[in-house]
Amino acid sequence: MKLVWKLLRQHISIPQFVGFFFANLVGVVIILLGVQFYKDYQAIDQEDSFMKADYLIVNKKIGALSGLTGAQQTFTAEDVEDLKAAGFAERVGAFTSSSFNVRARFDVEGFVSFSTDMFFESVPDEFVDVKSEAWEYSAGEDEIPIILPKNYLDLYNFGYAQGKGLPKLSEGILGAMNLKVIIGGNGQNDEFEGRIVGFSSRLNTILVPEAFMRWANERYASQAAVKEPTRLIMEVENPTDERITSYLQDHDYETDEEKLDASKTTFMLRVIVSIVMVVGVVISILSFYILMLSVFLLVQKNSSKLENLLLIGYSPTKVSFPYQALAVGLNVLVLLLAVVIMLMVRRVYLDMFENFFPDFEAPNILLTLCVGVGLLILVSVFNVLAVYSKVMSIWNRKE
């Protein structure tokens, strides 16, 4: 084995391997940084993790005349089908409103309990990104999963609670509170346990599972009280599509412009990150080509001597090993240094995130490390097989 290492050192080209090292380092850093930056950016909207950024909520404009006449701005089945056929919406769902009385009572240990009238809405479950076991409901169960709008909590803390001398509540405290939900209607009156599974700053409604809403409307609401939906939720592939704005204007529909802009920003960020990562992959592929070319040149320069080693009894595996070790060792070194550089750059932009978003909690880097290790294994396996194949060609020529 020492003979092979001596041969390797004799013809090694330092500039070639340095060129590979830095080219591959740049490519891997770009890939890892792209993955981690997008993951960190997504964590800014972590409180809305169950409502994706490419979901838009649509309602009909409420004009002065409709307000005076009391006309209902509802969507018919034809409206929904027309929206689906417009071409920009991948999925369309309807909000279902509660047609029964809802009252909630919060019991805070050590403080006076308080209660309030409420309303419920639901959307198809595929639009809610919550673990299935946390969002399941079976007819007759006493516990209801609930998603609350974050601005309701802000109104309570900075308005109602401050004026009444009541304690301010955090999301964690409110989620752990004893919430009683009293539902009445159609000659029925029952009490349920409410379980808060999350808060949203993108939804201005109190959301419950669709299965509960269907069951509750059948039990507590008369058929005459059930109305057509007043809001729709749709998933769009490209929020920047001009057809969305044109369609909404032509049909007198509206959506929250701030949420639409946020969707556009997230979409453009996703596109930019994808482009940057493709550039990183291209650079890595080119650097990988440089490495393989360098190793092949080494093997070619030593081909006659390697053939002699094979003739005196060295196996192709032993002859291949030093070249394989060189390639894999360089790959490992590139990955380790790339992770260090990624962490240094990440620390810089995380400080900016924390300045703008004091409650921001940085996610772990497990996904990025998995991507890096996956690239390392993929490239190293290819290196090992390519070198072994080259040595085997010398072995076959020997025979």
N, C-alpha and C positions, 0 to 999 in steps of 0.2 A: 504493500500500500504506500510505503514511503517513496518508492520509485515513481509512482503515479503523481504524487504531490510535487516531487522535484520536476517532473515534466511540465506540470501545470504552471509552476512558478517561472519556468524558463521563458515561456511564450505569452505570459499574461500581458494584456494591454491595459495599463492603468487608465489612460484617457477614455477608452471605450467604456469601461465599467463605471468610471466616474460620471460619464454622460448618461449612462443608463440609470444610475442611482438617483441623480438629481431630476431627471425627466420623470421617472416613476414616482419620486417623492412628490413632485408638483401635482401629478395626476391623482395620486391617492389622497393628498391633502384636500384637493378640490372636491373629490367625491365625499369624503368623510365630513368635511365642513358643510357641504350642501345638505346632507342628510340631517346633521345635528342642528343646523340653523333652522331648517323647516320645522323640525320637531319642537325646538324651543319657541318658535313663533306661534305654533299651534297652542302651546301651553298658556299663552297670554289670554286666550278665550276658553280656558279650561272649564270655567263655570257653565259654558254653553256646549260642552263636549257632546251633549245629547241632541243638539240641533246643529247640523252641518252648515257651513258658510254658504253653500250653494243652494240653500232652501230659501225661497221667497214667499212671503205671505201677501195675498192679493185680496182686495175688497173693492166694492163699487163706490164711486165717489158719492158723497152725501151732499146734495145741493140744497138751496134754501127752500125750493118748492117741495121737495120730498120730505124735508123736515116739517113743513107746515101741514102737509096732507097726511103725514104718518105712513107714507108708502114704505114698504119693506124692501131694502136693497139686498135681495137674496139672489143666489145663483141657482139656475135651473139645471136639470140634467143636460140640456142642450148647450148651455153655457160651458159646462165642464168638458163636454165632448169637443166643442169648438176650440177650447184652449189646448186640449190634448193634440188636436190636429194642426195646431199652429206651427209645429216643427221644432220649437226651441225648448219645450218642456219634456223631460224624460219621464217624469211621473207627476201626476196631479192628484191631490187628495182634498177632501172637504173637512172643515171644522164642524163638529157636531156639538150643539149647545145643549145644556141641561134644560129640560122643560118641567122642572120641579123646584121646590123650595130647598135651599141649602143654608144651613147655619153652622158655623164652626165655633168651638170653644177651646181656648188655650188655657191649660192649667200650668202655671209657673210655681214651682215649689218655693214657699216662703213669701210669695206675693199674691195679690188678689187676682183671681182668674178673670179673663175678659172674653167676650164673644162678639161675633160679627156675622152679618149676612154675607154669603158668598155666591159664586156661580161656578160651574164647571164647564169645560170644553174638552173635546178629544179630537185627535187626528189619527189616521191609520198608523198602526204600530211601526210600519217600515220607515216612517219619518222620524221616529224617536230612537236615538242611539243610546239606549240604556240596556244594561245586561238583562237578558230575557227574564231571568228569575226575579229581578227587582221590579219588573214592569208587568208581571202576570197577574191576572185576576180571574177567578172562577165565580160564577153566579152564586150569590148567597154568602160569600166570604165576608167576614167582619172588618177586614183591613183593606184600606184603599191606598195605593201608591199615588203620590201627588207631586207635581213639579210646580213650584211657585215662581212668579216673576220677581226678579231681584229688586225692581223699583218699588214693589209693594213693601218690602222690608225697609228700604231707604225712607219711604214715606212714614212708616211707623216710627223708626228710630229718630228721625230728624224733624218730625212734625208732631204726630199724635203722642208718642211717649214723652217727648220733651215738654209738651204743654201740660200733660196730665201727671207728670212726675213718676211715670212708670219706668221700669228698667229697660235699657237698650238691649237688643238681642242680636247676637251674631248668627251667621248661617248655621254654625255647628250647634249652638244652643237651641235654635229654633227647630233644627232637625231632630234633636233629642227630646223635645218637649212632648208632653201628653196632649195630643190633638184629638178632640172629639168632633165628629161630623154628624149633625142631625139632619136627616133628609125626610121630607114630608110631601104628600100629594096623592091625589087619587084615593083618598081614604086610608092611606098608609102613613106610618110615622116610625122611623127606625134610627138607631144610633150606631155609628161606625167608628173605628179607629183610623185616623189618618196617619200615613207614614210618608214623610217628606223625603224624596229621593234626590232632589236637586233644585237648583235655582237657575234662572235664565234671565239675561239682560236683553235677549232677542225676542222673547215671547211676552206679550202683554196680556197673559191670560193664565188661569189656573187649570193645568192640564191633568187629566186622569186617563187611564187606559181605555181604549175604545170598547173593550169587552165589558167593562163596568158601565160605560155610558149607554150601550145598547140595552143591557139588562135593567139599568135604573130607569131609563125612559119608558120601557115596557111596563115596569112595575108601578112607578110613581106619577107618570104623566098620562093624560088622556090623549087619544089620537089627534084630537083637534089642536092640542097644544104643541105638538111636534112640528117644527118649521123647517123650511129649506135652509141650507147653510148660507151665512152672510160673509164667510171668508173661505178662501182656498189656500192651500199650501202646495207649492210646486218645486220640483227639483230641476235645476237647469244645468246643462253641461258647461255652458259658457255664459257667465253673467254679463259679459261685455257685448253680447250679441245685440245689434241694433234693432232686431225684430222685436225684442222684449219691450223696449220703450215705445216703439211704434204701435204695437198691438195694444198695450195698456192705454195709450192716448186715444186710439181709434174706438175703443170700447168703453171709454170713461171708467177705466179701472185705475186703481192706484196701489202703490206699495211704498213701504218706508224707504225714502231716498237714502237715508244714512245706512240702512242695512244693505241696500243695493250697492252702494259705494264700497262698503266693507266686503261684500261678496266679490266685486270686481277687483279690489285690492288683493284679496286672497288668491283669486284665480290668476292674476298677473304674477304674483309672487311664485305660485306653483309653476307657471310657465318658465319664469326666469331661472328658478332653481333647477328645473329639468334641463334647460339649455346649458347651464353651468356644469351640471353633472355629466351631460353628454360630452362636453369639452374635456372634462377630467378623464372620462373613459377613453376618449380618443388619444389623449396624451399618454395614458397608461398603456394602451395597446401599442403605440409607437415605441415607447420605452421597452416594453416587453419584447418587441421585435429586435431592438438594439441588443438586449441581453442575449436572446437566442442566437443572433448573428455572431456575437462575441464568443459565446460558448462553442458554437459550431466551428468558428475559425480556430479556436484553441485545439479542438479535437482534430480538425483537418491538419493543422501543423504537426501534430503529434501522431498522426495516423499510423505511420510506419513503426514508430516505437511502441504504440499501443498494440499494434498487431503482433509485435515480438512478445509483449507481455502476455497476450492471449495464447501465443504459441508455447510459452514456458509454463502455462498452467493457471494463469489468472482467469477468473470467470468474468463474463461481461458485467455482472452486477458489481464486482469489486472495482473493475476498471472505470465504471460509470460513476461510482459513488463520489469521488472528489469533485467532479464537475457538477453533479447534482447538489452536493452540499454547498458549493459556491453559489449556485443560483438560489437555492432555498434560503441560505444565510443572508444574502443580499435582500431578498424579499422580506424576511423577518425584520431586518434592520430598518428597511424603508417603512414598514408598518409601525414599528415602535416610535420612530422619529416623527412620522405623520400624525400619530395620536398626540404626541407632546405638542406639536405645532398647533393642531386643531384645538387642544385645550387652552393654549395661550391666547389664540385669536378669540375663542369662545368667551374667555374671561373678560375681554375688552367689550364685546357687544352685550354680555350679560349685565355689566355695570350700567350700560345705557338703558337696558330694559328695566332694571330695578329702579332707576331714577324716574322713569316715566310711569312705571306700574309698581308702586310700593308693595303690593300684595303678591307680586309675581314669585312663583316658586319654580325654580329651574328643574326640568325633568332629568332623569339619569341618562347616561350615555350608552346604555346597554345595547340599544338598537344599532347605534353607530359602530360600536365595537364588533357586533355580530356581522355587520356589513364588511368591516375591515378584515376580520378573520375569514369570512367567506371568500373575499377576493384573494387573500393570501393562499388559502387552500386550493382554490381553482387554478391560480397561476402556477403555484408550486407543483401541483400534480401534472400540469401540462409540461412544465420544465423537466420534471423527472422522466416522464414518458418520452419526451423529445430527445433528451440526451441518451437515454437507454436505446432508443431506436437507432440513433446515429452510431453508437458503439456496436450494436448488433449488425449493422451494415458492414462494419469492418470485420466482425467475426465471420459473417457469411462469406466475405471476400477471401478470408483466410482459408476457408474450407474449399 
